[in-house]
Amino acid sequence: MKNIAGLLLGIGLFLFGIEMMQETAESLYSEKMKKVIGSLTGNRIRSALTGAAVTGVIQSSCATTVMTLGFITSGMMTLENAVGVIMGANIGTTVTSLLLSFHISSLAPFAVFLGAFIRLFSKSGKLRIVSIFLVAFGLMFGSMSIMESSMTHFSGDVEQLIGNGLGKTKSLLLGFLVTAVMQSSSATVGILQTAAKAGLVTTTDAVFMIFGQNIGAVVPTLLASLGSDRKAKQAAVIHLLFNLIGTALFVLISLFTPYCSLLDKITDPKMRISMAHIIFNVVSTFVLLPFSNPLVRISDKVVSRNSP
């Protein structure tokens, strides 16, 4: 019971830390990011790089995509420009997993203390926002240690329960469902990194969970597009198509090449998960960005012309 309570505490603090970090980054930079996205012209590569950079800063592909839907609805951005931003946002969201793969949890208590100290004694608005960012940073990394400690005690029970692993299909579905419910691929990938570090998931299961997580990450975009105009709905469909095609591509790669075996050569489990996440999004963007116009045409056929 103690280990379950510790795991729940760790997951709760981790999710809260990520949410705080995203909200703080948005409050500091969202206006600047909106101007950057809104100033884009018809250059696919520039759009993708901008999407990656903006999401890398605010750490929420959902926020970047929702901003983009707003620009499309207001007529400030064309659908063709939006494709690159949406694809780039998927790359930007991998920054969190890369940060979490570094072993800097020992800095967590100092970050929380410094953030709390600034919050208590500073009158500056921006410094107080920075203080929340520091506390969020500390919560993220400190909670990872709590989760790892709790999960380690479950490793024997999990091995008896699932044997050699969940299997590719179950792993993909689990990744999709958890991310669709939590509406944050950054959070679910972070939890997956912790599970891998504790030896609870095989590399193959983790890779297929990442595939599912990337599809589940589209759910917030689809929900945000429901009350938008037809062009915004098309952008949401393009986001879905991008992740579905990318997943199909990587499922084939994983089934017919030694992809998972090569990832296994990365000895650090957290870095292994991070690299799998980065490779998926970078390669998918590289392959699909030249096909932006066909994706736009497909979305045009998918979304009813009677849509408002």
N, C-alpha and C positions, 0 to 999 in steps of 0.2 A: 504493500500500500504506500509506503514511504517513497519508493521509486516511481510509482505512478504519479504521486503528488508532485514529485520533483520534475518529472517530464512535463506535466501539465503547466507547472510554474514556468519552466524554461520556454515552452512553446508560446505561452501567453505573453511573456516578457519580450520574446523575439518578435512576435507579430506586432506588439505595441511599439517596439523600437523602430521597426521598419516603417510603420505608419507615421510615427513622429518624424522620422528622417525625411520621408517623402513630403509630408505637409510643410515642414520647415523649409526644405529646398524650394518647394513651390512658392511659398510666401516670399522668399528672398529673391527668386529669379524668374517667377512666372511671367511678369510683365515684359522683361527683357526677352524671354524665350518666345513670347507671343509675337514680338516685333521681328525677331529673327525668322520665325516660321512664316509670318505674313509677308516678308519681303522677298520670298523665294521666287525665282523665275523658272522658266522651262528647262532646267538642267537636272537630269535624273541623278547623276552622281552627287551633285551638290545637295539635292534634296535628301538623299540617303544619308550623307555625312551630317547634314543638319539634324535629321531625325535622331541619329545615333548620339550626337553631341548633346542635344537638348535632353534626351532621356538619360544619358549618362550623368547629367547634372541633377535633374529632379528625381531620378531613379523611379520613374513610373511610366512605362510604355502606355498604360491606360490613359494617363493625364495627357501625354503627347498626342495620342490618337484622338482623344476627345477634343482637344484644342484644334486639331486638324479638321475634324468634322465641323466644328463651329466656323472655321474659315471657309470651308466649302459651302456651307449653308448661307453665309453672308456674301458669297461671291468674291471674296478676297483671294481665293486660291482655286486653281483648276484641279479637276480630278486627277489629271496626269501628274501634276506636281505632288499631289497628296500620296500617290503610290510610293514614291521614293521615300517620303518622310515616314510612312507607316513601316516600310521594310527596314529603314535605318533605326527606327525605334526599337525593333526587336534586338538589334545588336547592342544598343545602349543599355538595355535592361540586364545585360550579362555582367555589367560592372559590379553589381552587388555580389554575385557569386564569386567573382575574382577576388574582391576584397575579403570575403569570408573564408577564402582558401588560405589566406595568410595567417600565420600563427601569432596573432597579436592580442589574444584575449587577456594577456597580463596587463594591457593598457586600459582595459575596461573600467576598473575601479577609479583610476586617475581621471579618466574622461568624465565619469559621472560626478566625481567630487568637484572637478574644475567647473563643469557646467552648472552644478548646484550653487557653487560659490559665486559665479558671475551673476546668476539669476537673482541671488539674494542681495547682492551689493551694487549691482550696476543699474543705472537709471537710463542708459542708452537703449533705445528700442531695438536697434540692429544687434547690439551685443546680447540682449536678452533672447533674441531669436537664435543667435549662435549658441547660446548656452543650452537651449533645447536640443539643438543639433548634436552637441557634445554628449548630452545625457542619452539621446537616442542611439548614438554610436556606441556608448558604453553598454547600454541595454542589449543591443544586438549581439555584441561579442561576449558579454558576460553570460547571456542566456544560452549561447552556444555551448559554453562549458558545462552549464547545468544540464542541458539536454544530453550532451555526450556522456556525462557521468551516469545519468539515469538510464540511458539506452544501453549502456554497456552491460548492465545487470539483466537485461532482457535477451541478450544475444543467444544464450542456450535455449530458452523457451521458443524463440523465433525460429531457430534452426530446426527444432523438432516439429514446429507447426507447418513450415513451408518447405522443409527439406532442402533441395538444391536451388530453390528460388520460386518466385510467383509464376514465372512464365511470361513470355513476351506480350501476349494479348491482355492478360490481367494487369500487368505492369502499366501498359499504355492506358488502359481504361482508368486505373487508379490515379495515374498522373493527371488525366483529363478531369476526373470528377473532383479531386481535391482542389485543383487550381480553379475550376469553374465555381466552386463554392466559396473559396477564399478570395477569389478575384485578384490574385497577386502571384505571378510566376516567380518573382524574386523571393517571396516568402517560402513557396513550396520547394524551390530549388535549394534554398538555404537549409530547410529541414531535411531534405534528401541528402545534402552534404553531411549533416550530422549523423544520419542513419548509416551512411556509407562508412564514416569514420568509426562507428561503433560495430561495424561488421554485420549490420542487419540486412543489407541488400547486396546482391552480386552486381558486378559491373554491367552485365547484360540487362538485368532488371532495371537498374538505374538509368541506363541509356533509353530504354523504352518508356520509362516514366517521364523522362525529359521530353520525348516526342509527344506524349499525352499532355504534358504541362503546356507545351507551346500551342496546342489546339485549345486547351481550356482557357488560355490567356486571351482568346478572342471574344469570350463571352461578354466581358464588360463593354467592348466596342459594339457588339451586336445590340446589347441592351440600350446603349447610349444613342444608337441610330434610330431607334423605334419612333421617336417623336420628331425626327429630322426630315428634311426633304429627300427627294429621290437620289440626288448626287451623293449625299452623306450615306444613304443606305448602300449605294454602290461601293463607296469606300470601305464600309464595314464588310461587304461581301468580298472585296479584293483582299482585305486582311485575312479573312477566313480561307480564301483560296490559296493565298501565299503560304499559310501555315499547313494547310492540308497537303499541298503539293510538296512542300519541303519535308513533311513527315513521310509521305509516300516514297520520296527519293531516298531518305535516310533509312527507312525500313528495308528497302532493297539493298542498300549498301551494307547494312548490318547483317542481312541474311546471306549475302553472296560474296562478302569480302571479310577479311580478318579485322574489321573495324574495332569491335569490342576487345579483341585480343591485343591490339595495338594500344588501346586506351589503358588496358591492364598494366602496361609497362610503366605507366606513371604511378610511382609508388605511393604518393600521398593521395588518399581517397578524396579529400576535399578538392584538391587541384584537378583530379581526374574528372569529377563531376563538373567542375567549372569549365574545363577544356571541352568536354562533350557539349555543354550548353553553348559555349562560344563558337565551336566549329559548326554546330547545327545552324545557328543564325547567320554567321558570316558566309558560309558556303551557300545557304539558301538564297541570301540576298544577292550574292555574286552571280548565281545561276539564273535567278528569276528577274532581276532588275532590267535586263535587255528586253524582257517580254512584258513590259509595263502596258503597252498599248493593247496587246491581245487580252490581258487580264481586264482592262477597262471594257473591251468589247464583250467579254464573257459576262461581266457584271451587268452590262446593259441589257443582256438577254435574260439574266436571272431575276433582276428587279423589275417588277411590273411597271409598264409605262403609265399605269393608272395611279401609281403611288403619288402622294402629294409632294 
